[in-house]
Amino acid sequence: MKHAALWINDDVEREIVRLEKGVDALKGRISEARSSARGEAITAAQVRAVLRARRAREALISRELFADAAWDMLLELYASSLSQHSVSTTELTLASAVPATTALRWIDKLEDLGLLNRYPDRLDGRRVWVEISADGEERMRSCFEAIRSELSRNW
């Protein structure tokens, strides 16, 4: 009888050791997944760094070669969304680095494509707010993930 109890205790102990190892392995995988998820999140600072790099390129080479108002607007709206900052039409026009009439045409086009939304300011009827749409935000996130993936593979 005593031998049977020892055998059961040994089996229970082995099972406990096996479960503890499994739990430790699972904790490691969860920790890696959390770290990976934190590392994959795009930040407003990263998006703004792309905007600064674009301005540096324009200054060093030529602004007229790199006019891309729609991309600049999407970058500004995406960075603003990530930092939870509201953007007025005027601010977005300035961020586009093109004349106001050209910027407004691009805002219309981006809205028609479903990449941004406009809504009036409830406190100031003269101001209109612009935000990236859910679809626009998802597309920008995917774009930045693709850029990051390519750079990390080939840099």
N, C-alpha and C positions, 0 to 999 in steps of 0.2 A: 504494500500500500504506500509505503514511504517512497519507493522508487517511482511509482506512478505520479505522485505529487511533484517530485523533482522534475520529471519529464514534462509535465504540464507547465510548471514554472519556467523551464527552459524554453518551451515553445512560446509562452506568453512574452518572455523577455526578448526573444528573437523577433517576435512580431512588433513589439514596442520599438526596438532598435530600427527595424525596417520602416515603420511608420515615421519615426523621427527623421530618418534620412530622407524619406519622401517629402515630409513637411519642409525640411531645410532646402531641398531641391526646388520645391514649389516657391518658397520665399525668395530664393535666388532668381527664379524666372520672373516673379512679380516685380522684384526690384529692378531687374534689367528692362522689363517692359515699361516701368514708370520712368526710368532714366531715358530710355529711347523716346518715349512719348514727349518728355520735356525737351529733349534735344531736337525733336522734329517740329515743334511749334514755331511758326513764323512770328516774329515780333515786329512791332511798329518801327523799332529802331533799325531792324534789317531792311525793311521796305524804304525807310527814309535814307538809308545808306545808298540804296540803288538810285534814288532821286539825286542825291549829292554827286554820285559818280556820273550820272548823266549830265549834270551841270558842269562838272569838271571836264568831261569829254567835249562838251560844246565850247567851253572856254579855250581849251587847248587846240582844238582842230577847227571847228566852224559850226556855229549855231544853225546856219541854214542847211547844212547837210543832215542834221539830226532832228529836225522838227517832227515831233510825234506827240501832238497834243492829247490824243485819246489815251495813249499809254501813260503820259504824265498825270492825267486826270485820274485814271484808274489806280495808279500808284498812290496818289494823294488820298483818294477816297478809301483805299484799302488800309493804308497806314492810320488814317483817322478812325476807321472802324475798329481796328485793333487796339487803339489807345482810347477809344470811346470819346472821341472829340467830334463835335458837330462842325460841318463845313457849309458855309454859305456859297451861293452862286458866285459872288464876287471873289471870295477866297479861291474857289476852284478855277475861276477864270485866270487869276494871277498865277496859280500853280501850273497852268498849262503852258506858260511862256510863249503864247501867241496872242495876236490882237483879240480884243474882247469879242468882236463880231464872229471871228473864226472859232473862238472858244465856245460861244453860245451855240453855234451850229453843231459842234462836236458834242456838246451836252445833249442837244436834241437827238442826235444820232445814237448816242450811248443809251439814252432813255428808250428810244424806239427799239433798240436791240435787247432791252430788258436788263441792262447791266447797272443802271442806277435809277434811283427814284428821287423825285422832287416833291417838296411839300412846303406850304406857306408857313411863315413864322406866326404863331398865334398872338404874339405880343406886339409885333411890328409888321404891319401889312406890306411894307416896302421890301422886306427881306424874304428870300426863298432859301430853304435848306436843301442840300443835296446829300444823299447817302448812297453807298454802294448797295445794290440789291443782294438778296441772298444768293441768287445765281451768279452774280458778278463776284461776290466774295468767294464762293466755292471755286470759281474758275481761276481767280487770282491765287488762292491757296494751292491749287493744283499746279499752276504755272511755277510758283516759287519752289514747290517740292521737286518739280522736274528740273529746274535750274540747279537746285542744291544737289540733287542726285548726280547730274552730269558733272558738276564742278568737283564733287568729292571723288568721282570715278576717274576723272581725267586731269586733275590739278596736280 
